[in-house]
Amino acid sequence: MFGIDVLSASALLVLASAQKPVCPAHDPTAINVIPRTEDVEFDTSQTLKEIQNYNMDTVDPYGFHGKSITQAFMSGGIERKHQVKLNYGPIEGYRNAVCIWYEDITVELSIDPTIVVASELYDDRCMRGALIDHEMKHIRVDRELVNEHARAIGQKLMSELKSRGFSSGPISGDNAQSVAKKMHHVVGQILQLEYQKLDIDRLERQRAVDNLDEYNRVDDICPDFRKKKKELYSDLVE
């Protein structure tokens, strides 16, 4: 199991005071961004030919005149979910009016990785180790990403909501539901942009792992497998 850095393992707690004195006194908003990593699973049930049917995000490093054969890959993306908890209270001196504030915002970024290795290659001890070592690099990239972006997301929520005062009021009772809905929507909008940044960053970093030098390094680890490899791959190369 890959652990998360100690700093990131605990929820990133940001305490933010409400800025509008018109609202009643309440506890600061708690913003928690939690990165999680599940145990690494392995799938060795598929043949070399079968795993060629998967579409990969990797740019083929062999250029226009070569063709890379998928020997193994890491599946599983970065799952994200969030929850917003609001609270409200009456405002002194205002009739039929309330103040609504963010009580708690929790965001979870979760990694649930599976390493898929072609069964013919998994059966070879040397190739098994070489391929798993390579795929672990992809998992480490995701681990770094959730740690870094957890911090960035916490800071972004803090700054964006601070500019809005973390609360809304005075609000008439008739409008309270629509304002609460908008406050939920604002958090979703902030997170949507941050998730897009995460996806772009992930795509670039994961592609960087699959470079030509790395492919050649993996191939050179098991010289005794080359003859068998040539036979296995003969019907996969056009």
Secondary structure as UniProt FT lines:
FT   HELIX           6..9
FT   STRAND          12..16
FT   TURN            21..22
FT   STRAND          29..37
FT   STRAND          41..43
FT   HELIX           48..51
FT   TURN            52..53
FT   TURN            61..64
FT   STRAND          72..75
FT   STRAND          78..90
FT   TURN            92..93
FT   TURN            95..96
FT   STRAND          97..111
FT   STRAND          114..117
FT   HELIX           119..122
FT   HELIX           125..162
FT   TURN            163..166
FT   STRAND          167..172
FT   HELIX           173..175
FT   HELIX           176..209
FT   HELIX           212..221
FT   HELIX           223..225
FT   HELIX           226..233
FT   TURN            234..236
//
